[in-house]
Amino acid sequence: MSEAWKRHYLFGRWADLGERLPEEEAAKLFDRRALEERSRLCRRTPLDTILGILERTGRLLTCPEGRYRRILLETMPGVTGYSLQGVELGLSILERLLTRRTLEGRLACLGTPRVLDGFLPLRHGRVARALPLGTVCHIAAGNIFLGSVDSLLFGMITKNVNILKVSRQDPVFPFLFLEALEEADPKGELAPFQAATYWPHDAGEVDDRVREVCDAVLLFGGEEAVRAYKQRLSPRTQVLAFGPKISFGVLLRGLDDAGLKAAAAGFAKDASLWEQRACTSCQNLFVEGEDLMDRFLPLLEDAMRNLAAGLPRGALGIHEAVEVRVERELGAWREHCGQGCLVEDPHFTLLAGRGTDVIPSPLNRTLFVQAVGRAEDLLSGSLSLLDGYLSTAGIAGPDNRVQEVVEALAGLGVLRFCRAGTMGLGGDVEGAHDGRQIPLDLVRLLNREDLSPDLFGLEWRPREEREGRVLARLNALLDEARRSPFYRERLAGVSGPLDSLEEFSARVPLLEKADLVAHCPPASRDMLTRSEERSYVFASGGTTGKPRYALWGAEEFDRAGLVTGRAFRALGIRSGMRVANLLRAGALWTGFLAFNRGLEETGCQVLSLTFNQDNRDTLDFLAEFRPHGIMAMSSALLSLAETAERRGFDTPVERIFFTGEPLSEVTRRYLQKVFRCSLVASPLYGAVEIGPQGYQCPHCDATTFHLCDEWCHQEILGEEGEVVVTALERTLHPFIRYRLGDAAEWLEEPCPCGRTSPRFRLRGRLGDYVRVHFGKLHLSEVASAFGRFEELSGAFQVQVDPKEGGRTGVTFAVEALREGPWVGDPALEARALEAVLEEAAVYRDPRNRALEDLAVRVTAPGTLERVQRTGKIRRIRDGRI
């Protein structure tokens, strides 16, 4: 073991320097300018990259056949005094500790973890940004072998530079962890910002450098160490000290036999894990009533014995054995005097008695069990003198007593409460430690005061920063997706992490809509990465009408609302406005809920009207509440406008927002005329499966959007411009390289608004054409032709039918903008057909005109058949198929 003490890890460099850090090396290690430069580089690494490296480190350390696990199982029992099974338990906890989910949970106190990368939106139009302190020195305690690395992790996930002073009791595990970290980090994105070394407590010159140079000292240890590091601090250094603590359990009256048996098993675990060396270990257990004690003690004895069979106590040193022996002898004397009961076993000791005072335990599974009248009696015992030294209270009892006991014990200074069996496991990864959220102590939160939150975010950052963060998020998403059977098989040949966005496009397969039908609920759950609790089921069908189902986690849906609200604010929706949401609700539709959630983020007043009532009722609501804006499907707006015009509706609506099918210029002008509005715009481009994809600023035209690049990664492929999109935040039901069915093109010129987010122009649906003899008739050409006429709306359908002699009939049915004499007007139909012939390139070939019977039919508003689920028109009906 002495060889281990020659190892020091100094920011990516291994050094054999003897047992203690030499003074000249300490001067280099704690050089302020060098540390500041290292900190500047460290904060560039995206958080997702850091979490990915740590998760891979965990896999290396705990791999059953791996070198690291073998070394740990061989050496750590001797280092820690734990049994082999105890070390194995520690490694299982380490595996969970180093997962992305656990590490992200620790950062939940920041609002959203990626505020460490840049400004991100929070609820109600706020944004947040957190910066690391700089350099953190960790003073490791030796009571739990995971403790040193656990402390180090807090510094890593907050993007600090970290220097670990290892404990003399464990010169093995921290260095093995750093070896595995280096192996998991071949690019050097995390390991070079970490150091682990040792100096003794009498090396005052090194401690002085720590106090002078480091931004924080994170210390888990005894009172003497806490007191020493708080002396002679520089103004820039803060000490985050967690000194010695004691924990206890409480068993309340009211449990049945099964409940008592479960409580016994739980408290047996709490008194056995880590051989009671953790500050959260149960050393004293208070039981309400001597009669309950008599029933409970045999159950506890059996539970301790059963647990020891699978998790034996580690070997005791001579001093530890003597301390346990002393308590056993004292317990035997009290039993002889009729003042208690002693239970001795090779693996544990139970000392039963009466009283409300905490008795110091010699540890190593020595548990004092004391009868009290009521749990509230503890307020008058020695616990009242231990404010600042109390850690955890484990509670077992009936539901109706839990809160009153928690409130009472909290008055003593207890800050952590849990059920029996979890005292030493730390199951709540988001919970505070001794009443403090450690990540909040290791960062500085920026305050933007009265600067608009919409001036902050990824859409204002340089391209290289944006692409680096997106790539890190994609790698994280791939890791998460592999938890599902579908993606585990689909991504079997894609090893990570990927090095570029180009590699992502080249190696990750496309996701087809047919995959959703085969592998999504209700047919299958193969695409899901975790359980479906706290989730939504939504359906999409588009113009096909055949629903496909997508599951959204409740938190994902909430975060999408932040992005949607930001998009709405970009078009001017703000506090002080009133906006009516006229989307359809129910039947697993997403739009109404998603838009309501987004509107909440603008500060406006929301009129949740839906479009479930008839037009007259809707207009009455609008007349009564006089909203500044309305949001609805395109077809619903046309229908509403037609009714409004008939009824002489005279309430102006300042802004009209449409979704679904695009509106022609003629239709826009018609809406502006009827509602006397100044703006007709699309507030969002998105899909049920993905969420928000694009938004418009005032400089965008009808089909131009900024990419929501904090939410999704979009590719535009091939000459046809196929849109392939990946939802970056959708982890319950991942959508990775999903073929959406739209066509688009990138716009290279910068937007006058100043945003740097990529811009694109939608070109319609992919395959929005019908083949006629010697070419393709594109729907965009038909739409352009009908857009010339004030009398016609943008709602049309192309009907293709075979005829005798190899001829083809092509009928263009188009709805009139409103009721009037132009419905069925032969002259208008003839002019509209002539416009189609002029716009459609296919009809410049005389062979097509010679083989086809062409006609335009102008119908009344709302008469073309809509897809029932979505209200969209099926644009092409091909009778030849």
N, C-alpha and C positions, 0 to 999 in steps of 0.2 A: 504494500500500500504506500510505502514511502516514496516510490517512484512517481506516484500520482502527484505528489507535492512539488515535483519539479516542473509541472506543466502549468503554463499560463497562456491564456488565449487573449491576445491583444489586437482587437479590431481586424480579424481575418488572418492573424499571424500566430502560429504556435511557437512558444518559447520555453526552453528549459533554463530556468533562472534560479533554481533552488527553491527552498520552501517558501520564502517570503519575497515579495516584490522589492527589487533593489531600488534605492533612491533615484538613481539616474533614469530608470525605466518609469518610475512614478512621475517624474517630471515630464517625460514625454506623454504618458498616458493622460495626465491631467493638464495638458497645455490648453489654455482657454481658446486661443485662436484656432487651433487644430480641431477642437471639439465643436466650435461654432460652424466651421466649414463642413465638418462631418454631419452635423445636424441639418445644415442646408441641403446637403445631398440626400440625406435619409428621408426627408419629408417628400421628396419627389416620387418615391416608390408608391404606387397605388395601393390602397388598403387591401383590395382583393388579391393582389400579388402577395402581400405579406401573409394574409390568412391562408392562401394556397400553399405557400412554403411551409407554414407551421403545420398544416394538416398533413402534408407529405412527411414532415419530420416525425409526426406522431405515428404514421404508418410504419416508418422505418424502425422506430424504437420498439414497437409492440408487435411487429410481424412474428408469428409463431416460429418460423424457421430462420429468423434473422439473427445476425451477429450481435446486434445491440441487446436484444432480449436475452440471449444466451449469457452475455457478460453480466447483465444486471442480475439475472437469477443466480449466477455463480457468486457474485461479490456482495450484493446489497444485504443479504441476511447477516453477514459478518459486520458490515458497516453500520447497519441500523439496529441490529438486535431483533428484527422481525423474523418470523418464521418464513420459509419459502412461500407458503400460501399467502402470507401477509404482503410479501413483495409482489406476488402475482396480482393480488387485489389492487395494490397501488398502480401497477401497470395498466390494469383495466380502467381505472379512473383517469390515468394519464391519457389513454386513448380517447376517452370522451372529452377530456379537457382540451385536447388539441384539435377538435373538430371545428370546422368553420361555424357551425350553428352555435356552439358554446361560446366561441370567441366573439362572434357578432352579438350574442346575448349580453356579454359583459359590457359592450359598448352601447347598449340600448339607452343608457342614461343620457347619451348625447343627443337623443331625439332620433337620429338616424346615423349609423356608423360612418357613412362616407362623407360626413362633414369634415373629416380629416383630410379629404382630397380636395375639397373646394366647397363653395357655397351651394347649399341644397335647400329646397323648399320644405317648410314645415306647415302645419295646419294654420288656417286663417291668414294666409298671405304673408307669413313670416319666412325668413330664411335664416340659416345657421351656418357658422363656420368655426371650426376648432383648430387651433395650432398647437403642436407639441411644445412642452416647456423648453426642451433642448437636450440636456444631459441629466440622466437620473442615475444615482448611485444606489444600488440595492445591497442592504446588509442582511445576509441570509441567516435565518435561525436553523438550528440543526435538529429540531424536535421531529419534523416530518420531512422525509427525503424529497417529497414533491415541492416543498415550500420554496426552495430557492428558485426553481424554474417557474413556479407559479407567480412569484413576484416579478421575475424577468418578463413574463408574458404581458403583464400589465404595461410595462414600458414599451414592449415591441408593438403591441396593437395600437398604442397611441402615438407611434412614429417617433419615439424618443431615442436618442443614443443612450445605450445602457452599459453601465459598469457594475459587475456583480462581485461583491466580496464574499467568497464562498465560506462556508462554515468548516471549522477544523473537523467536525464530526462526520462530514461527508465530502471527501475530496474526489469522489468518483462520478456521481450522477450528473452534476452540472457540466462536466467536461464531455461525458458521453452524449449529453443532449446537444452540445455545441458541435460535436463531430457529426451527428446526424443532421443538424441544421445545415452545416456546410454541404453535406451530400445532397440535401434537398434543395439547395440554392446554388446551382452551378453558375448562374450569371452574377452572383454576388450582389443581390438586391436587398439582402437583409443581414446576412452574417457579418459583413465588414463593419457593421455599426454596433457590434456587441463585443464586450470584453468580460473576462472572468479571471480573477486573480485572488491573491490572499496577502494580507499584511496583519501582523498581530496587533493586539489592542495597545501595546506600548509603542507602536510606530506613530508617534504623535505628528511627525512631519507629513505623513501621508494623510492622516485624518484632517490636518489643517488644510491640505490641498482640496480635499473633498468639500469641506465647509466653504472654501473660498471660490471654487470653480463650478461645482455642480449646481444645477438649478433646483434639484430636489434630492433628498435622501429618503428612500422608502425603506423603512426599518421594521422588521418583525423580530422582537427579541425581548430580553429582560429589562427591568427598570434601569439597571446600571448603564446599559448600552444606550437606552433612550436618553437618559440624563446627559451622558457624555456627548452625544452628537448635537444636542440642543445648545451646548455651550459655544460661545465665540463664533456664532454664525455670521456669515456675510449677509448684507441686506438682500442679495439676490437669491439666497438659498433658503428653501423651506424644508423642514423635517416632517415627513408624514410617518408618524410613529404609531405602531400597534404593539403595545407592551403586553405583559403577562395577563392572562384572563382565566376565569374559571367558569364552568358550566354545570348545570344540574338538571334533573328531571323531576316531573311532578305527575303522580298518578291520582286521579280524581275518583270519587265515588260515582257509581251509576253505570258501570260497564257490566255487561253480562259475561258469562264464562268464556265465550269466544273472544270477546273484546279484551278480557284480562290476559288470555293466552297470547293474543297478538301484541299487547303492550309488553309482556314479558320478553317476547322475541325481539321487539324493537329496542327496549332498554338494554338487553344483553348485547346487542350489536353496538349500541352507543357506548357501552362500557368496555368494549373489546377492541374496536377499531383503533389502530395506531397505538395500541397498548396504553391508551389514555393520555398520550403525550400532546395531542392537539388541544388548542384552546377551546375547541368545541366538544371535547370528549366529556362524557357523563362521569363525574366522580362522586356525586351525591344524588340520591333519589329519595324524594319525600312522598310518603303515601298517606292519604287521608284515612285515618282511623286504624287502631290496632287490629280490629277484626278483619279489615281489608288486607292489612299486612300479613295476617296469618294465612289468608287464602292465597295471597300473591307470592309470598317468598318461595314456596315449593315450585311454583310455575317458573319463577325467575331462575332458580337453581337448575331446573331441567333445561331451560333455554340457554343458559350459559354453557352447560355441558354439551348440549347439542351443537352449539356454534363452535365450540373448541374442537369438536371432532373434525370439522372441515377447515377451521381456521385456528390452528393451535397457537398458544402463546410462544413468543420467541424466547430464546435463552436469556437468563438473567445473569448480570454481572454480580460479583460478590456484594457490592454495596447495595444494589437493588434488592438482592435476596434478603439481606439483613433487614432492610427497611420493611419489607413485606412481613418478615418473620416477627418483627417487633409488633406490628399492628395485629397480627394473628394472636400473639400472646396476650395483648391487652384485651382483644375481643374475647378470648377464652376466659379471662378473669371476670369481665363484665357478665358473661354468660353464667359463670359460677355464682356470681352475686345476684343473679336474677334480673339483671339490667339490660339484657340483650340476647342476641343469638349469633353464633359464628358458624359459617359454612365454609369449610376448607376443601379445596380440590387442587390437583396438580397444576391446573391452568387458571384458576381464579380464586378470589376470596370475597365472600359476602359478609358484611358486618352490620347486623340489624340492631336498632335501638329506638329511642324516642328522643325528639328534640327538633328545634327549628334552626339550629346553627349548622353552618357549613364546616365540615371536618376535612382538613387537608389530606389528600390520598397519596400514598407512596406509588401510585400508578400501577401499571402492569396487571390490570384487571382486578383492582381492589376497589370494591364499590361499597360505600356506606349507604344503607337503606334505613330511613328513619320515619317513624310514624308521627303525624301531626294531626291536630283536630280538623282544621280546614287549611286549604292552600293559602288563604289570606293571612293565616297566622305567621307565615314566613316574613311578613313585613316587620314583625317585632324581633326577629332573630338577627344573627350576625350578618345576614345578607344586606341589611340596611346600612352596614358599615363599609360595604364593598363597592359603592358606586364608583364606576370607572374601571372596575376589575371584573365585571360580569359580562359574559359573552352570550351564551345560548341557554334557553330553557326548552327542554323537550316536554311535550304535554301529551298525556293520554287520558281521555275522559269523554263524557257525553257531550254532544254538540252544544247543548244549551248552557254549558258552563265555560266553554273555551274563551269566549270574549271577555267575560268578567275577570277570569284569572289572568289573561294576557294584560288587560288594563292595569290590574293590581301590581303585577310583577314589573311592568314597564316603569312604574313609579320608583322601583328600586334601581333602575338603570339598565335593566336587561333590554337589549335592542334586537335580539334575534329569537324568534320562536318557531318551532317546527314540531312535527309529530314524532312520536317515539320511533326510533330506527333510522332517522335521517340526520341526527345531530352532527355526525362526523362526515357526512357525504356532500353537503353543500349543493342540494338539488336545484336551488333557484339561482340560475346563472346570472340573472338580472338583479339579484338582491344586493343590498348594501353590505359592506364589511364593517362590523362594529359601528354601524350607523352612518358610514361614509361611503360614497361612491368613489372608489379609487380612481377610475378614469377621469372623473371631473377634476381631481386634484393634479392630474398629470398633463392637463391641457390648459390653454388660454382661449376663452370664448370671445370672438369678435363681436362688437356692437356697432351696427350700421346707423343707429339713431333714426333720423328722419329721411335718410336716403331711401329711394324706392326699392322694395325687394325685387322688383322685376329688372333691375339693373345688374343683378348678380346671378350667376349660374354658368353652366357649361357653354351655353349659346353665345357667351361673350369672350370665351377663352381661345387661345391659339389652337390651330389645327393639330399640332403635334401633341399637345397636352390632352386634347379631346380624344384622339385616337389611342393614346396610351391607356387612358382610363377605360375606354370602351373595350380594348383588347383584354385588359385585366378582368373586366366584368364578364366577358364572353368565356374566358377560361374558368372563372368561378361557376358560371352557369353550366358549362359542360360537366364539371365535377358534380354538381348537384343533380343534373339530369341522369347521370349514371346510376343513381339510386333507384331508378325505375327500370323494370324489366325491358320495356321497349327500347329505351335509349342505351341500356347496358349492351344490348345486342347491336343496335344501330351504330354505336360509337366504339365497338370493339377494336377496330383498326385505327382509331384516332388516339394516339398517346399524347399526353399534355405535359406541360403547358405549351400552347401554340405560340409561335414567335411573331406572328404578324396577322393583320386582317386578311391579307392575301392567302396565307396558309389556311385560315379559317374557311374561306370560300372554296379553296381547292380540295380540302380534305373532309369537310363535314357534309354528309349527304343532305339532299333537299327533303323537305317534309311535304307530303302530298295530302290533299284533302281526303283522299281515300284512306289514309292512315288514321285520320280522326274517326271515321266511321267504324273501322275495324278494332281500334285499340283504346277508345275512350268510353267512359260511361254513357249509357248503361250497358253497352255490349261488353266492355272490358275496362279494367283499371290499370292496364299495363303501362300507360304513359304517366301515371301519377308517381310522385317521388315520396309521398308520405300519406298519412291518414287524411281523410276528408273533413275532419272537424274544422269548424269555423271557416266554411267555404260557401261559395255561390255556384249554382249551375246556370249557365246561360246558353242560349241556342242561337245559331246563325244559319242563314239559308240563302241570303242574297237574292239573286234573280232566279235561282234554281228552285227555291221553295222547299228543298229537302233539308231538314234541320241537321246541323252538326252541333255537338255539345262541347262546351269548354268549361273547365272548372277554374274558379278564381279563389285564391285564399282571401279572407276578409281583409288582411293587412295589405295585400297586393292591390285590392280594389280601392282601398283607402289611399294608397300612394298614387295610384293612377288618377285619383281625384285631384291631388295636388298638381299634377302635370296638366290635367284638363283645365283646372281653374287658372293656371298660369297662361294657358292658351286663350282662354276667354278674356283675361285682362289685357292681353296683347291687342285685342280688337276693341278695347275701350270699355268693357263692362267693369264697373267699379262700384264702390260704396256710394250709397245715395240713389242708386238706380233700382228699378223694379223690373224684373224679367219674368215672363211667363214661359214655363216649360210645357210645350204642347206635344211632346212625343208620346207615342202609345206606351201604356204600362201593362204589365202582366205577361202571361204566356212565355216566360223565360226570356223576354226582351231585355237588352242591356241598356239601350239608349236613355230611357227616362231616368233610371237610377244613376247612370254615369253622369248625365248632364246636371241632375239635381246636386250630386256630390261636387261637381266642378263649380257650379254656381255658388255653393257655400263658400268657396275659397275666394270669391271676388268681393265679398262684403255686401253684395246687393241683397234686396229683398226678393225672395223666390215665390212665384205663384205656381204651385204644383198642380196645374190644371189637367194635364194629360190631353190626349185627343180621343178619349173614350166616350165623350158626350157628342151630341150633334153640333153642327156649326153655329146654329142660332144661340145655343147656350154658351158656347165659347165666346161669341161676339158680345153677348150680354156681360160676361165676366170682364172682357177687355174694356168695354165701355165703362164699367163700374170702377175698375181698379186702375185704368189708364197706364199700363206698363210702358216703360221706355223701350223694351225690346221683347220679341217673341222668338222662340226656337221651335222648329217643327220640321218634319219630313217635307221634301219638295212637293210631293203630291198633295199632302195635307194643306200646305200653304196655298196652292192653286185652288183647291176646293174651297178653302176658307175665303180667299179673295173673291171668288165668283159669288159666294153667298153675300159677302160684305157689299159688293157692288150692287147686287139686286136689292138689298135692304137699305141702301143709302147710308151705310156705316160711315160716320164722320169723326171718329176718334183717331187722331193721328198716332202712329206707332213709329218712334224714331229709328229703330233698328230692326231689321229682319235677318234672322240667322237660319239657314237651311242646312239640312243634312240628307244623306241618301243620294239621289240622282242629281247630277249637275243641272243648273238652270240656264236656259238660253238667255241671251241678252234681251230679247223681246219679253220673255217672262219676267226678268228682273225689272224692266221698265214698267210692266203692268203692275207688279207688286208695289213699286214706288208710287205709282199713280193712285192705287186704291188706298194704301195705308199712309200715304204722304210721308214716306220714310226717306232718310238721307243715306242709309247704308243697307245694302243687301249683300251678305257675305256668308261664307262657310266657316263656322267657328272651329272646325276640327276635321282632320282626315284620320280615320282609324278603322279598326275592325274588331268584332266581338272577340276573336281569338287573341288579339294583340293588345288592344287598348289604344291610347292616343299615339298616332304616328307623325302627324304633321299639323302645324298651326299657321295661321295667317297674321301678318302684321299689316298695318294700313297701306304698305307699299306693294302688297301681293295682289295680283289679279285673280280672276275667278278660279283658275286651275293651278296656281302657284302656292307652294307651302314651304315653310321652314321645317326641317326634321326635328322631332322631339328626341334628340340624341342622348338625353339622360335616361330615356325610357326604352328606346329600341335602336337596333342596328339595321340599316336598310341597304340592300344591294339592288342595283338595276342591271340586269343581265341581257346580253345579246342585242341584236339589231332591233328586235321588237320591244326592248326595254322592259323585260319582265321584272316586276317588283317581288323581291324575296326579302323577308323581314324576320328578325329575331327579337323577341320580347326579352329585354335584359333583366327585368324584375319579376318575371313570371316563373316561379320555381316550383309551385305545387303541380302545375300542368304545363311543362315547358313547351314553348313553340320556337323551334330552332331551325332557321333557314326555311321558313314556311312560304310556299308558293301561294301568294294571295290572290292571283288572278288579274291584277291590275297591271297597266303599262305606264311607264313614266320615263322622264329624262332628267339628268342633272343639269342645273344651271350654274355656270362657272362664275358669272359676274357677281360681285358683292352686292348685298342688299343695302339700299340707302338708310335703312334703320340702324345699321351698324352691327347687327348680330353676325357672328361668324359661323353659326350652325349651317350645315349644308342646305341648299334649296333645291327643290325639284318641281317639275311640272307634270301633272297627271295628264296622260294621253287617252285615258279611257280604260275599258276592260280589255285584257289580253284576249285575242281571238274575237274581238267585236267586229266581225265581218262575216259575210256569207259569200261562198264561191258561186259565181254564175258563169257558166260556160268557159270563157277565156280569161277570167281574172277574178278579182275580189272586190266586192262592194262593201266599203267600210262605213260603219254607222256614223263615224265622225263626219263623213261627207254628207250624209243625209241630214244630220243635225245642223250642219252649216247651211245647207240649202233651206231648210224650214225656218232657220233663224233670220232669214231676210224678211219674213212676213209678220207684221204687227198682229194679224188675226190668229196666228198659230202659236201653240205652246211648244214646249220641248218634249212633250209626251208623244211618242210614236212607236210603231211596230212595223216590222217588215215581214210580210207573209209570202213565202215562196212555195209554188205548187207546180207539179209536173203536168204537162199537157200533151196531147197527141202530136205525133210527128216529131218528137224530140224537143218541142218548144217548152218554154218555162214561163209561168205567170208570176210576176213580181208586183205585189200590191203594197203601197206605202200608206198605212192608216195613221193619221195624225189628229190629235185632239185640238179643237179650237180653243183659243185662250179663254173665251167666255161664250155664253149663248148669244146667238145672233143669226142674221141671214147668211153668213158665210158658211154655216154648217151645211155640207152637201152642195155648196155652190160650184157648178161645173167650171166657171171661169177661173175661180181661185184654184181649184184642183189642177186645171191645165197649167196655170202659171207656176204652181208649186212643182209639178212634174218637170217642167222646163228647167227650173232651178236645180233639181236633182240631176238632170242630165248634164248640166253645166258643171256641177261640183264633183260628180263621181267620175274618177279617171277611167273606170272600167267601161263606161259608155262612150268613151272617145274611140273605142274600137267598134267600127260599124257592124262587125259580126255579132256582137252581143245584142245590139239593138235590133238586128234582123231576126234573132232567135228568141226574143223575149217579148211578152205582152206586158207592158208597164202601165200602172195606174196609180193615182193618188186619191185617197178617200178621206175627206175631212169629217170627223165625227164630233159629237157633242162632248163637252168637258166631262171627264171621269168615266167615259164609256169603255175605254180599253181595259181589258181584263188585267187585274193586278194579282201578284202573288199574295196570297192571303196572309202569310206570316209577316212579310216585310213591307207590303204596299208598293213594291217596285214592279215595273212592267217588264215582262219577258220580251226583250227587244226583237228577237228573231224567232219566227215559227217556220220551220222548214218541213214542208209536207213531203219532200222527197226522201226523208229518212224514216 
